[in-house]
Amino acid sequence: MISHVLKNTCVSIGCGFLVEMISSLLDERFLHSFLCDNLVTILIALLAINATTMGVVLTKIRDMVDDKGNGGNCFKETRQQMLLSIKEQICLIALAVSFLILKSSSVVNEYGNLVLIVNVFISAVFIYGLMVLYDTAKSVLIIVDFDA
């Protein structure tokens, strides 16, 4: 589980860095203003969507367990992964608030490199949130395609 989180973190930071570099090269400010205005709201909405989707998936899993009589331990790791996903999303919301506070700080704005780093991490939080959404969508497709 930890290796998955570390991999997603590294990919998100790398993608955030690329997004920031492209944004700087194009001299665009849309993404920064959009994320500053909407990131926390988007992450909370994604958390709500994912929690609802997980409820549907868990209901389907429960039906499968009841139909097959395999017992509840079959999907123990699935439940742990879902709990990890919720924890990740809550951490992303806290990180987003923290980085947005830093971005609005006059101390950070005095140093150009710090602004770049904070922007990279803000983009990385957004990208990580999308990756969590993708993982949840994959779980739904796996359940839909399940034929045992």
ABEGO torsion letter per residue (X at the ends): XAAAAAAAAAAAAAAAAAAAAAAAAAGBAAAAAAAAAAAAAAAAAAAAAAAAAAAAAAAAAAAAAAAAGAEAAAAAAAAAAAAAAAAAAAAAAAAAAAAAAAAABAAAAABAAAAAAAAAAAAAAAAAAAAAAAAAAAAAAAAAABBX
